[in-house]
């Protein structure tokens, strides 16, 4: 039996006892994590495909270690401008061992003292105590940073490279964190101007993405 899960914007084919290296998840070695974004399940010759996810399937894993990827160097030089820039970064990663694939709506037994269960699909039970009921009804993915207004493909890549992979990461930012990431990622004040922290909290609370709400307001002519 194997399943295809989605986490950190990528898909992984996993079976029991497999080890995968994924975008950083909060937690310590030995903690149990649960993946609710299951795209497909194959058991013998029978395969079941979600639309987009299989709501009654959960993949459980155990954090093996928190690590970092190889350093990547980005070098930019402007011809005849006497201008060059060299920057590097190392992605924050988590190594997870898959412990079981649960069917029929069963949930994994979370180990005592572990970090909160990681719900990469908004609609899993709770992530850091925040409700995702409305997100569940729309099938929204808490790792989909592009649902935050002002986060385009380029900025999303920068955020993921810095280890910021879910709404929870942004919702927990303090003013110091905003200033730090604004300087390191060259956001030019966008996080404050677009209210990323407030948007992330709204998404976790179950509110629709602001872009969708704005479109609905324009279509109806009513204030939301």
N, C-alpha and C positions, 0 to 999 in steps of 0.2 A: 504494500500500500504506500502511495506517495501523494503529496499534495503540492499545489502551486500557491504560494502566498505572496502578498505584496507588502513591502515595508520599505520606508525611506525612498519611495518613488521607484523602486526596482522590484522585479519578480524573481522568486527563488523556487526551485523544485526541491522539495525536502522529503525525507523519509526518517523513520526513527533511528536515532544515534548519529544522524548526519551533523556535521559542524558547518556553520555558515558564518561569514563575516559580513556584517551589515552596518548601516549608519548607526551612530551611537544611540543606545537606549539608556535611560536612567536606571541605575541599579548597581548592585555589587555582585561579585562572583558568588555563585550559589543561589542567587535569587531566581525565582520562577517568573517567566514572562509568558504572556498569551497573545497569540496572533489571531485576530478575528477576521482579517481580510484574506479569506481563502477563495481563490479564483477557480480552482479545479481540484477534484479528488478522483484518484484512480485506485480501484480495489480489484485486483485480478484483471479480468477483461472488461470490467464495467467502469466507465468514466462518467463523472457528473460535472457539468460546467455551470458556474454561477452566472447571475445576470444583475450586476457584475460579480456579486459575492455569494457564497453559500452560507446562509445565516445559521444553520445548525451544525456547522463544522468549526472546530477550534483546534489550532496547533499550539501545543505547549512546548516550552523549551527552558533551558537553564543557562544562565549567563556563566560563561567560562572565564572570560577576562575582558577588561576594558583596555583597548590598545589604540595605536595610531598608525595610519598608513605611511607609505614612503613619502618623503618630501618631494613636492612638485615645484619646479622653478618656472616662473613666468618672466620672460625677459622681453622688454619692448624698447625698440630704438627707432627714433625718427631720423630719417636720412637728412643730412645737411642742416639739421636743427640743433646739433650739439646737445641732444636730449636722449637719455636712456634711463630705463628703470628696471630694477631687478627685484622681484618679490617671490616669496615662497610660502607654502603652507603645507600642513600635514592634516589630513582628514581624521576626525575622531571616529573610531570604530568600536564595535562590540562583537565579540565572538560568542555565538550561541550554539549549544548542543540541543538538538531536537529530542525531546523525551517521549512524546506521544502525540498521536493524531486522534482527537476525540470526535465522535459522531453522535447523531441523535440529540444535539443540543446540550451535551454534557460539558461541564466546565472543569478545568484542571484544579487540582488541590494546590493552593498557594502555600509555599513554605513559610513558616513562622519567622517574622523579623525581616522579610524581604521587602524590597521597594514595592510601590504600588504596581498592580498589574499594568502592563503596557498595552494600551488599546490603540493600535495604529489605525484601525478603522473607527471613525467616529460612530458611536452606536454600541461599542462594547460597554460593559457596565459602568466603570468610572475610572477616570484618569486624574489622580491627585484630587479626588473628591469633587470634581466638577461634572455637572450633568451634561449629557449629549443626546437627549431624547429627540429634539427636532432634527439634529444632524442624522440620527439613525433613520428617521422617516424619509429623508432625502438620499440616504446612502452616501453621505459625505465622508471623506477620508481625512482624518486629523493630520496626516502627513502631507496633505496637499496645500503647500504654502501659497500657491497661486490664487487661492480663494480669498486671500487678504488683499484688499484693494491697494494697489501701489506696488505689489510684488510681481514683477515680470520675470520672464525666463532667465535673463542675465542676473538679476538680483537673487533669484531663487538658487541659482548655481552657487553664487557667493555664500549664501546662508548655509546651504548644505555642506559646502567645503569647510565651513567654520564649525560644523557640528550642530547647527540649528536645523532640526529636521521635523518639528511638529509645532502645532499651535501652542502647546504647553510651554515649550521653550521660550516663545515670544511673550506669552501671557505673564511669565514670571520675571520679565525684565524689570529692573529698577531704573531710576534716572541715570545712575552711574553706568549700568549696562548699556543703556541706549547711547550714551556719550561714547562709550568704549567701541561699540560696533559701528557707530556712525563714522568714527575716525579710522578704524581698521579696514572696514569694507567700503569706505568712500560713499556713504549713503547720502551725503549732502543734506542732512536734516529730513530726509523722506520719512523715516520712522516716526518722528514727532509730528510732522506735517500731516501725514496720512493716518495718524493714530493707530499704529499697528498693534500696540498692546491692548487697547480698547477693542479693536476688531477681533483679536485672538480670543479675548475673554467672551465677547459676544458669540463667537462661533462655538466655543466650549459650552456656553449656556444654552445653546440650541437655537440661536437666532440665525436667520438666513444670511448669506454673504451680503455685504453692503452693495456690491455691484448689482446683484439680483434684485435687492429691495429698491434700488434706484430705478432700475428698468421697469419694475412693476408700478412704481409711483408715477413714472412718466406715462406709462400706458393707461393708467386709470384716472390720472389727473387729481388723485387724492393724496393727502399728506400721510406718511407712515409714521 
